[in-house]
Every structure is written in C-alpha cells, then in structure tokens.
Amino acid sequence: MNDRNPGDLASSLLPPTLAALALATTLLLGLPDAATAQDEGLRVYISADMEGVTGAVSGEQLGPSGFEYARFRGFLTDEVLAAIDAAREAGAVEILVSDSHGNGQNLLLERMPADVMVVRSWPRPLAMMEGIDARFDAAIFLGYHTSTANTRGVRAHTMSSANLTGLRLNGREHAEAGVNAAIAGHFGVPVVMISGDDAIVEEARAMLGDLEGAVVKWSLGFHSARTLTPEAGRALIRERVAAALARLDDFEPYRLDGPVTLELSYKNYLPAEILSYLPSVERADAHTVRWTGADMTEISRFLQVATNYAANRAP
C-alpha cells in the first residue's frame, strides 16, 4: 500500500522547480493537506445512559430481566443514532459512543454505523467517559438522570442506587452528569447537550451552564413520568444536538482544577470502614470517606475501585 498523501504524490510528478514552488506556496499560505484537514474536523463524544431514555420509568425497561428491556435497548440505540445523524450533518469526522448503562452492553451494535466506534462493558478507568481526550470538540450526554441528592427525577441516583447516598467534589454535590462533565473538562472538552427528564436538564444547567437540553419526559416520581413517544423523543434529540453543535463557541469546559477532593457516602458502614484502612483515605463520618486526587482522571480511577472492588471478583 502506498502510504504517501496526495500532496506528496502530486509533488513527485512535478518538475523539481514547480514542485519546490508548490511546497513553498503551501508553507507560506498554510494550506492544509488532506490529513491536516481531517485532523481539523469536528469530533464528538457521546455518553449514553438509559434511565433518561424516552418512556423509561422502571427496572422493567432498564435491565435484562425486565419484560420491556429488549424494546428499550432499541429505543436507546435509536436515540444514539439520532444524535449521530445530527453530528454528521454538523460535519463530524469522528464519533465515539460510550455504552454507559448497567452492564455496558445495551446498544445494538449491528445498528451502529460502520465508521462509529463503541466503548462497551466494565471496568474502565474513565467509566462513563472512557475514550474521551483532548481531540474531541464536544461531549453529548444521552439518557441521563438526576443525582441521589435530588428529590426529583425518574430513577434518581448517583452511580449506584443500591450503595451510595452522596458524591461530592470539592464540597459540592455532583450527579453523574457533573462528574462526567468534569472528566471531559479535564481534557478541555465542553458538554453541549443533555437528554433525559425535566429534572436532569434543570440540574445539569444549574451546574454546567446553558447547554442544550432535550426534555423527553417530565418526572412525576421515582418510577413515573409523563413522556413523549419514542419517535418524538428522537426528533427532539436530533434537533437539540444540531442546535448545540451550531453554537460550539458558546460553551466552556467544566473544569475542576486539581487537587480534587472526593467525598463518597455509602448506605452502609462497612465499605467506609474498610476503605479508611488505606492511609490516603480519611473517614469523614460513619458512612463517608474522603480522598484527594491530583485531577479528575485520578478521581475516576478511585471511584471505580471504591464502587466495584471485591476480593472474590473473577476472572
């Protein structure tokens, strides 16, 4: 295979004097070659959760044992595809999707476009943001939900509804959207759009600013909502993604400059007690541990240990 770019090939076919002139003109004018043009294209990162998908209200839609889970995997996939379509129309040359709900194996891969890559399953150091880095121009959060500290929102929780009652960064309560925005912000990437119920859009805007929000349902309680249809939800997501990518200059990354202090509160005593055996971990109260990391990548790694480690895990 010839690995030279078209500009190299064209130069090789020109007489030496003309080739030198062409090269000098390119350098003086700063004209990009094909590879540079590709590098300068729009790159979009999508983190897809499931509690905030249009119509999702209970475990019956959100896990493999639920009678509606198979259908809602399709709805989640459709909402991701709607965001991908809008990103492509905005000029995206690269799209990475993080399957970030439950077992991390929800999206129907056979329906994903061939040029889109997907992050699947766990564990992974950056969790719901695995694969994000500085080359991306925008992050999009689909199907998100409110924090465990929020009294409103369908399926409100932070990371683990079974085990955690609070997560604070530098003393401020953070939902998954806030944690993930801070990870993106570490790499200089702004969050530009979020979808879910009315409560998460309100919560995210209060922390992250005037990002685009697709409200696909209105919370009536932890397990109930007034909801759009899947078709209407997809159309709204596509519209809001397009609007966000049309005004990229309006957004700033959400940065938590290090060091960053994490306070993690458990429902039970024992996890906090055992973690406090580590010399770098402080037990702030009976249920809470405090740990300080250099930046959000270290915080993310600590969270993966603090919420997933068990000595009997296999293989």
Secondary structure in CASP SS format (residue, H / E / C, confidence):
PFRMAT SS
TARGET T0000
AUTHOR 0000-0000-0000
METHOD secondary structure of the structure
MODEL  1
M C 1.00
N C 1.00
D C 1.00
R C 1.00
N C 1.00
P H 1.00
G H 1.00
D H 1.00
L H 1.00
A H 1.00
S H 1.00
S H 1.00
L H 1.00
L C 1.00
P C 1.00
P H 1.00
T H 1.00
L H 1.00
A H 1.00
A H 1.00
L H 1.00
A H 1.00
L H 1.00
A H 1.00
T H 1.00
T H 1.00
L H 1.00
L H 1.00
L H 1.00
G C 1.00
L C 1.00
P C 1.00
D C 1.00
A H 1.00
A H 1.00
T H 1.00
A H 1.00
Q H 1.00
D H 1.00
E C 1.00
G C 1.00
L E 1.00
R E 1.00
V E 1.00
Y E 1.00
I E 1.00
S E 1.00
A E 1.00
D C 1.00
M C 1.00
E C 1.00
G C 1.00
V C 1.00
T C 1.00
G C 1.00
A C 1.00
V C 1.00
S C 1.00
G H 1.00
E H 1.00
Q H 1.00
L H 1.00
G C 1.00
P C 1.00
S C 1.00
G C 1.00
F C 1.00
E C 1.00
Y H 1.00
A H 1.00
R H 1.00
F H 1.00
R H 1.00
G H 1.00
F H 1.00
L H 1.00
T H 1.00
D H 1.00
E H 1.00
V H 1.00
L H 1.00
A H 1.00
A H 1.00
I H 1.00
D H 1.00
A H 1.00
A H 1.00
R H 1.00
E H 1.00
A C 1.00
G C 1.00
A E 1.00
V E 1.00
E E 1.00
I E 1.00
L E 1.00
V E 1.00
S E 1.00
D E 1.00
S C 1.00
H C 1.00
G C 1.00
N C 1.00
G C 1.00
Q C 1.00
N C 1.00
L C 1.00
L C 1.00
L H 1.00
E H 1.00
R H 1.00
M C 1.00
P C 1.00
A C 1.00
D C 1.00
V C 1.00
M E 1.00
V E 1.00
V E 1.00
R C 1.00
S C 1.00
W C 1.00
P C 1.00
R C 1.00
P C 1.00
L C 1.00
A H 1.00
M H 1.00
M H 1.00
E C 1.00
G C 1.00
I C 1.00
D C 1.00
A C 1.00
R C 1.00
F C 1.00
D C 1.00
A E 1.00
A E 1.00
I E 1.00
F E 1.00
L E 1.00
G E 1.00
Y E 1.00
H C 1.00
T C 1.00
S C 1.00
T C 1.00
A C 1.00
N C 1.00
T C 1.00
R C 1.00
G C 1.00
V C 1.00
R C 1.00
A C 1.00
H C 1.00
T C 1.00
M C 1.00
S C 1.00
S C 1.00
A C 1.00
N C 1.00
L E 1.00
T E 1.00
G E 1.00
L E 1.00
R E 1.00
L E 1.00
N C 1.00
G C 1.00
R E 1.00
E E 1.00
H C 1.00
A C 1.00
E H 1.00
A H 1.00
G H 1.00
V H 1.00
N H 1.00
A H 1.00
A H 1.00
I H 1.00
A H 1.00
G H 1.00
H H 1.00
F C 1.00
G C 1.00
V C 1.00
P C 1.00
V E 1.00
V E 1.00
M E 1.00
I E 1.00
S E 1.00
G E 1.00
D E 1.00
D H 1.00
A H 1.00
I H 1.00
V H 1.00
E H 1.00
E H 1.00
A H 1.00
R H 1.00
A H 1.00
M H 1.00
L H 1.00
G C 1.00
D C 1.00
L C 1.00
E E 1.00
G E 1.00
A E 1.00
V E 1.00
V E 1.00
K E 1.00
W E 1.00
S E 1.00
L E 1.00
G E 1.00
F C 1.00
H C 1.00
S E 1.00
A E 1.00
R E 1.00
T E 1.00
L C 1.00
T C 1.00
P H 1.00
E H 1.00
A H 1.00
G H 1.00
R H 1.00
A H 1.00
L H 1.00
I H 1.00
R H 1.00
E H 1.00
R H 1.00
V H 1.00
A H 1.00
A H 1.00
A H 1.00
L H 1.00
A C 1.00
R C 1.00
L H 1.00
D H 1.00
D H 1.00
F C 1.00
E C 1.00
P C 1.00
Y C 1.00
R C 1.00
L C 1.00
D C 1.00
G C 1.00
P C 1.00
V E 1.00
T E 1.00
L E 1.00
E E 1.00
L E 1.00
S E 1.00
Y E 1.00
K C 1.00
N C 1.00
Y H 1.00
L H 1.00
P H 1.00
A H 1.00
E H 1.00
I H 1.00
L H 1.00
S C 1.00
Y C 1.00
L C 1.00
P C 1.00
S C 1.00
V C 1.00
E E 1.00
R E 1.00
A E 1.00
D E 1.00
A C 1.00
H C 1.00
T E 1.00
V E 1.00
R E 1.00
W E 1.00
T E 1.00
G E 1.00
A C 1.00
D C 1.00
M H 1.00
T H 1.00
E H 1.00
I H 1.00
S H 1.00
R H 1.00
F H 1.00
L H 1.00
Q H 1.00
V H 1.00
A H 1.00
T H 1.00
N H 1.00
Y C 1.00
A C 1.00
A C 1.00
N C 1.00
R C 1.00
A C 1.00
P C 1.00
END
